[in-house]
Amino acid sequence: MQGWQTPYLGLRDLPREFTEFELQAFFSFSRDELELIARRRGDHHKLGLALHIGFVRMSGRPLNSVRAVPAVLLRHLGSMLDIETPDLASLRALYARGRTLFDHQQQACEALGFGWMTEHQRRALVRILRDEVAHSADRERLLLHARHWLYEHRLIIVHDRAIRGLVAAALVELETVTAQAICAEVP
């Protein structure tokens, strides 16, 4: 993962504006991804799946927003996929069925190799955070470190509340170990 991608990690909504660089970096597709998209029936489904793949690549999490998709992004996806795109669209407008939205979210994660964190991976992240706490107890920095770790390990970035819980667990664990060390040294 590149350092310039940090501000996008964990986003829940599409940004209102995109630069040409962001469009190329996140919403350009490999041959395999294009083949997966092309297998969808109808331009709206192709557009929807492409939107989800790009968003997962950008943020590390599925797109759930009901806000309007920026027109520049719609035009870019239309030219990438060689399909007609609407001038204005939202996820609600693209999906008549909630099940199709869910399927596209799941297919986007699978196409990029993202999965949900297991209990073993959660414990590993707490250990990583505990080690990082030794350098800095700044919760925002730890939150960012956790997002990076999740993205680099192709794990879906969970809600900030859940990550803050992991940060808190790492802080408690460090405090417990430190307290035990102090008690062992000081009579």
FENJO-V879855 format. One record per backbone hydrogen bond with DSSP energy under -1.0 kcal/mol. CO is the residue of the C=O (numbers start at 1). NH is the residue of the N-H. Records with the same first field share a line. If there is no record, write none. Layout:
CO->NH / NH
//
This chain:
2->5
3->6
5->8
6->9
8->11
19->23
20->24
21->25
22->26
23->27
30->34
31->35
32->36
33->37
34->38
35->39
37->40
42->46
43->47
44->48
45->49
46->50
47->51
48->52
49->53
50->54
51->55
52->56
53->57
54->58
55->59
56->60
59->10
60->157
70->74
71->75
72->76
73->77
74->78
75->79
76->80
77->81
78->82 / 83
89->69
90->94
91->95
97->101
98->102
99->103
100->104
101->105
102->106
103->107
104->108
105->109
106->110
107->111
108->112
109->114
115->156
118->122
119->123
120->124
121->125
122->126
123->127
124->128
125->129
126->130
127->131
128->132
129->133
132->135 / 136
138->142
139->143
140->144
141->145
142->146
143->147
144->148
145->149
146->150
147->151
148->152
149->153
150->155
151->154
154->115
159->163
160->164
161->165
162->166
163->167
164->168
165->169
166->170
167->171
168->172
169->173
170->174
171->175
172->176
173->177
174->178
175->179
176->180
177->181
178->182
179->183
180->184
181->185
182->186
//
